[in-house]
Amino acid sequence: MSGTDSRARTQCMNNLRQFGLAINNYATVRKGRLPVLYTTVPGESQVFVSLLPYLEHEQLYRNMISP
């Protein structure tokens, strides 16, 4: 494995770990409820939007959910 491959693999693993932590923190705050994968319910955001505050993107989340 080359150095570039190793760095890419490490970055990918770090990204997956961050998503795992975000999902865990989301569920902890919502008493075990996981984010919905897809919804047509007005006002309820989908999984990636719901996780933004837990991925240190609070402002982007606010911009996306505000009318």
DSSP file (Angstrom, degrees, kcal/mol; ACC not computed):
  #  RESIDUE AA STRUCTURE BP1 BP2  ACC     N-H-->O    O-->H-N    N-H-->O    O-->H-N    TCO  KAPPA ALPHA  PHI   PSI    X-CA   Y-CA   Z-CA
    1    1 A M              0   0    0      0, 0.0     2,-0.0     0, 0.0     0, 0.0   0.000 360.0 360.0 360.0 131.1    0.0    0.0    0.0
    2    2 A S     >  -     0   0    0      1,-0.1     4,-2.3     4,-0.0     5,-0.2  -0.275 360.0-105.5 -79.6 169.9    1.4    3.4   -1.0
    3    3 A G  H  > S+     0   0    0      1,-0.2     4,-2.3     2,-0.2     5,-0.2   0.872 121.4  52.2 -62.0 -38.4    1.5    6.4    1.3
    4    4 A T  H  > S+     0   0    0      2,-0.2     4,-2.4     1,-0.2    -1,-0.2   0.918 110.1  48.0 -65.5 -43.8   -1.4    8.0   -0.7
    5    5 A D  H  > S+     0   0    0      1,-0.2     4,-2.5     2,-0.2    -2,-0.2   0.901 111.3  51.2 -62.5 -40.9   -3.5    4.9   -0.3
    6    6 A S  H  X S+     0   0    0     -4,-2.3     4,-2.4     2,-0.2    -2,-0.2   0.907 110.7  47.7 -64.3 -42.8   -2.7    4.8    3.4
    7    7 A R  H  X S+     0   0    0     -4,-2.3     4,-2.5     2,-0.2    -1,-0.2   0.906 112.4  49.6 -65.0 -41.5   -3.7    8.4    3.9
    8    8 A A  H  X S+     0   0    0     -4,-2.4     4,-2.5     2,-0.2    -2,-0.2   0.908 111.6  48.9 -64.1 -41.8   -6.9    8.0    2.0
    9    9 A R  H  X S+     0   0    0     -4,-2.5     4,-2.5     2,-0.2    -2,-0.2   0.918 111.9  48.6 -64.3 -43.8   -7.8    4.9    4.0
   10   10 A T  H  X S+     0   0    0     -4,-2.4     4,-2.3     2,-0.2    -2,-0.2   0.913 111.8  49.3 -62.4 -43.5   -7.1    6.7    7.3
   11   11 A Q  H  X S+     0   0    0     -4,-2.5     4,-2.4     2,-0.2    -2,-0.2   0.907 111.0  49.9 -63.0 -42.4   -9.2    9.7    6.2
   12   12 A C  H  X S+     0   0    0     -4,-2.5     4,-2.5     2,-0.2    -2,-0.2   0.924 110.8  49.1 -61.9 -45.4  -12.1    7.4    5.2
   13   13 A M  H  X S+     0   0    0     -4,-2.5     4,-2.1     1,-0.2    -1,-0.2   0.887 111.0  50.5 -62.3 -39.4  -11.9    5.6    8.5
   14   14 A N  H  X S+     0   0    0     -4,-2.3     4,-2.3     2,-0.2    -1,-0.2   0.903 110.0  50.2 -64.8 -41.3  -11.9    9.0   10.3
   15   15 A N  H  X S+     0   0    0     -4,-2.4     4,-2.2     2,-0.2    -2,-0.2   0.921 111.2  48.4 -63.1 -44.4  -15.0   10.1    8.4
   16   16 A L  H  X S+     0   0    0     -4,-2.5     4,-2.4     1,-0.2    -1,-0.2   0.887 110.5  51.7 -63.6 -38.8  -16.9    6.9    9.2
   17   17 A R  H  X S+     0   0    0     -4,-2.1     4,-2.6     2,-0.2    -1,-0.2   0.912 108.3  51.6 -63.7 -41.8  -16.0    7.3   12.8
   18   18 A Q  H  X S+     0   0    0     -4,-2.3     4,-2.4     2,-0.2    -2,-0.2   0.904 110.5  48.3 -62.2 -41.4  -17.3   10.9   12.8
   19   19 A F  H  X S+     0   0    0     -4,-2.2     4,-2.6     2,-0.2     5,-0.2   0.912 110.8  51.6 -64.7 -41.6  -20.6    9.7   11.3
   20   20 A G  H  X S+     0   0    0     -4,-2.4     4,-2.3     1,-0.2    -2,-0.2   0.916 111.6  46.3 -60.3 -44.0  -20.8    7.0   13.9
   21   21 A L  H  X S+     0   0    0     -4,-2.6     4,-2.8     2,-0.2    -1,-0.2   0.892 111.5  52.1 -65.1 -40.2  -20.3    9.4   16.7
   22   22 A A  H  X S+     0   0    0     -4,-2.4     4,-2.5     2,-0.2    -2,-0.2   0.920 111.0  46.9 -63.0 -44.0  -22.8   11.9   15.2
   23   23 A I  H  X S+     0   0    0     -4,-2.6     4,-2.5     2,-0.2    -2,-0.2   0.913 113.4  49.2 -64.5 -42.5  -25.4    9.1   15.0
   24   24 A N  H  X S+     0   0    0     -4,-2.3     4,-2.3    -5,-0.2    -2,-0.2   0.923 112.8  46.4 -62.8 -45.0  -24.7    8.0   18.5
   25   25 A N  H  X S+     0   0    0     -4,-2.8     4,-2.3     2,-0.2    -2,-0.2   0.898 111.6  52.1 -65.5 -40.3  -24.9   11.6   19.9
   26   26 A Y  H  X S+     0   0    0     -4,-2.5     4,-1.8    -5,-0.2    -2,-0.2   0.946 112.2  45.9 -58.2 -49.6  -28.1   12.2   17.9
   27   27 A A  H  <>S+     0   0    0     -4,-2.5     5,-3.7     1,-0.2     6,-0.5   0.865 110.5  53.6 -64.4 -37.0  -29.7    9.0   19.4
   28   28 A T  H ><5S+     0   0    0     -4,-2.3     3,-1.2     3,-0.2    -1,-0.2   0.926 110.2  46.4 -63.0 -45.2  -28.5    9.9   22.9
   29   29 A V  H 3<5S+     0   0    0     -4,-2.3    -1,-0.2     1,-0.3    -2,-0.2   0.842 116.3  45.9 -65.9 -33.5  -30.1   13.4   22.8
   30   30 A R  T ><5S-     0   0    0     -4,-1.8     3,-1.4     3,-0.3    -1,-0.3   0.013 118.5-106.1-103.0  27.3  -33.4   11.9   21.4
   31   31 A K  T < 5S-     0   0    0     -3,-1.2    -3,-0.2     1,-0.3    -2,-0.1   0.881  84.4 -38.9  53.3  48.3  -33.6    9.0   23.8
   32   32 A G  T 3 <S+     0   0    0     -5,-3.7     2,-0.4     1,-0.3    -1,-0.3   0.319 100.1 136.0  92.0  -7.9  -32.6    6.2   21.4
   33   33 A R    <   -     0   0    0     -3,-1.4    -1,-0.3    -6,-0.5    -3,-0.3  -0.608  44.0-145.7 -77.4 127.7  -34.4    7.5   18.3
   34   34 A L        -     0   0    0     -2,-0.4     2,-0.1     1,-0.1     3,-0.1  -0.566  27.7 -92.4 -89.2 156.4  -32.3    7.4   15.2
   35   35 A P        -     0   0    0      0, 0.0     2,-0.2     0, 0.0    12,-0.1  -0.391  46.6-106.6 -66.5 145.5  -32.5    9.9   12.4
   36   36 A V        -     0   0    0      9,-0.4    11,-0.9     1,-0.1    14,-0.2  -0.471  17.0-146.3 -73.5 143.1  -35.0    9.1    9.6
   37   37 A L  S    S+     0   0    0      1,-0.3    10,-0.4     9,-0.2     2,-0.3   0.895  81.3   1.2 -75.7 -41.5  -33.4    8.0    6.3
   38   38 A Y        +     0   0    0      8,-0.1     2,-0.3     9,-0.1    -1,-0.3  -0.995  69.3 175.3-148.5 141.5  -36.1    9.5    4.2
   39   39 A T        -     0   0    0     -2,-0.3     7,-0.1    -3,-0.1     0, 0.0  -0.997  28.8-169.5-147.5 150.1  -39.2   11.5    5.0
   40   40 A T        +     0   0    0     -2,-0.3    -1,-0.1     2,-0.1     5,-0.0   0.230  58.7 118.6-114.1   6.8  -42.0   13.3    3.2
   41   41 A V  S >  S-     0   0    0      3,-0.1     3,-1.8     1,-0.1     2,-0.0  -0.631  72.2-117.7 -76.6 121.8  -43.2   14.9    6.4
   42   42 A P  T 3  S+     0   0    0      0, 0.0     3,-0.1     0, 0.0    -1,-0.1  -0.354  97.1  19.5 -59.5 135.5  -43.0   18.7    6.3
   43   43 A G  T 3  S+     0   0    0      1,-0.2     2,-0.6    -2,-0.0    -2,-0.0   0.284  98.4 105.7  89.2 -10.2  -40.6   20.0    8.9
   44   44 A E    <   -     0   0    0     -3,-1.8    -1,-0.2     0, 0.0     2,-0.1  -0.908  61.5-145.1-105.7 124.8  -38.8   16.8    9.5
   45   45 A S        -     0   0    0     -2,-0.6    -9,-0.4     1,-0.1    -7,-0.1  -0.461  15.9-108.1 -89.5 159.3  -35.3   16.6    7.9
   46   46 A Q     >  -     0   0    0     -2,-0.1     4,-2.8    -7,-0.1     3,-0.3  -0.245  43.1 -86.7 -81.4 172.9  -33.6   13.7    6.4
   47   47 A V  H  > S+     0   0    0    -11,-0.9     4,-1.5   -10,-0.4     5,-0.1   0.840 122.7  44.6 -53.0 -49.2  -30.7   11.8    8.0
   48   48 A F  H  > S+     0   0    0    -11,-0.2     4,-0.7     1,-0.2    -1,-0.2   0.879 115.7  47.4 -70.6 -35.7  -27.7   13.9    6.7
   49   49 A V  H >4 S+     0   0    0     -3,-0.3     3,-0.9     1,-0.2    -1,-0.2   0.913 110.8  53.3 -67.2 -41.6  -29.4   17.2    7.4
   50   50 A S  H 3< S+     0   0    0     -4,-2.8     4,-0.2     1,-0.2    -2,-0.2   0.804 108.6  50.2 -62.4 -29.8  -30.3   15.9   10.9
   51   51 A L  H >X S+     0   0    0     -4,-1.5     3,-1.1    -5,-0.2     4,-0.7   0.605  82.7  93.6 -86.5 -11.7  -26.7   15.0   11.6
   52   52 A L  G X<>S+     0   0    0     -3,-0.9     5,-2.3    -4,-0.7     3,-1.4   0.878  82.9  51.9 -52.3 -45.5  -25.2   18.3   10.6
   53   53 A P  G >45S+     0   0    0      0, 0.0     3,-0.8     0, 0.0     5,-0.3   0.822 110.2  50.5 -62.2 -26.7  -25.2   19.8   14.1
   54   54 A Y  G <45S+     0   0    0     -3,-1.1    -2,-0.2     1,-0.2   -29,-0.1   0.493 106.0  55.7 -88.7  -4.1  -23.4   16.7   15.4
   55   55 A L  G <<5S-     0   0    0     -3,-1.4    -1,-0.2    -4,-0.7    -3,-0.1   0.065 125.2-100.2-110.2  20.4  -20.8   17.0   12.7
   56   56 A E  T < 5S+     0   0    0     -3,-0.8    -2,-0.1     1,-0.1     3,-0.1   0.846  94.0 115.0  64.8  37.8  -19.9   20.5   13.7
   57   57 A H     >< +     0   0    0     -5,-2.3     4,-2.1    -6,-0.2     5,-0.1  -0.340  23.7 143.5-129.2  51.4  -22.0   22.2   11.0
   58   58 A E  H  > S+     0   0    0     -5,-0.3     4,-2.5     1,-0.2     5,-0.2   0.889  71.3  51.0 -59.6 -44.1  -24.6   24.0   13.1
   59   59 A Q  H  > S+     0   0    0      1,-0.2     4,-2.4     2,-0.2    -1,-0.2   0.911 109.4  49.7 -65.5 -42.1  -24.9   27.1   10.9
   60   60 A L  H  > S+     0   0    0      2,-0.2     4,-1.9     1,-0.2    -1,-0.2   0.908 110.8  51.7 -61.3 -41.5  -25.4   25.0    7.7
   61   61 A Y  H  X S+     0   0    0     -4,-2.1     4,-1.9     1,-0.2     5,-0.2   0.937 109.7  48.5 -59.2 -48.5  -28.1   23.1    9.6
   62   62 A R  H  X S+     0   0    0     -4,-2.5     4,-1.5     1,-0.2    -2,-0.2   0.895 111.0  51.1 -60.8 -40.4  -29.9   26.3   10.6
   63   63 A N  H  < S+     0   0    0     -4,-2.4    -1,-0.2     1,-0.2    -2,-0.2   0.858 111.6  47.9 -64.7 -35.0  -29.7   27.6    7.0
   64   64 A M  H  < S+     0   0    0     -4,-1.9    -1,-0.2     1,-0.2    -2,-0.2   0.807 115.4  41.8 -78.8 -29.5  -31.2   24.4    5.6
   65   65 A I  H  < S+     0   0    0     -4,-1.9    -1,-0.2    -5,-0.2    -2,-0.2   0.659  93.1  92.3 -94.7 -15.5  -34.1   24.1    8.0
   66   66 A S     <        0   0    0     -4,-1.5    -4,-0.0    -5,-0.2     0, 0.0  -0.580 360.0 360.0 -81.4 141.7  -35.2   27.7    8.2
   67   67 A P              0   0    0      0, 0.0    -1,-0.1     0, 0.0    -4,-0.1   0.497 360.0 360.0 -68.7 360.0  -37.8   28.8    5.7
